[in-house]
Every structure is written in structure tokens, then in C-alpha cells.
């Protein structure tokens, strides 16, 4: 809900709730990007091999 931009259903009244929502949004974003990169790394690696992309052109 936080990552999609919908926001909370009811307004947050305390500062603690706002801090928790901010920390949770940051944690959720980092967790999502980490999971996506771990899942996509083998696909990207294989694509780079198919396209014959080399790290060092001297080799």
C-alpha cells in the first residue's frame, strides 16, 4: 500500500505513527529492490552472455 502511493486509510495523528510509516516505507522499498535484483540477476547474466558483452575487451 505504501509503495503504490495509495497511502494509509486513515490519517496518522501521532509523530510515532508517522515515523513508523516512513521507516516502513523505506524498508519496503529496499526489500522490494533487493528481492527484484536477486530474482533478475540470473536472467540479466544470461542475457549479457547471449549478447557477448565482455568485461575487459583486452581478454
Secondary structure, DSSP 8 states (H G I E B T S, - for coil): -TTTT---SS---SHHHHHHHHHHHHHHHHHHHHHHHHHHHHHHHHHHHHTT--S-TT-
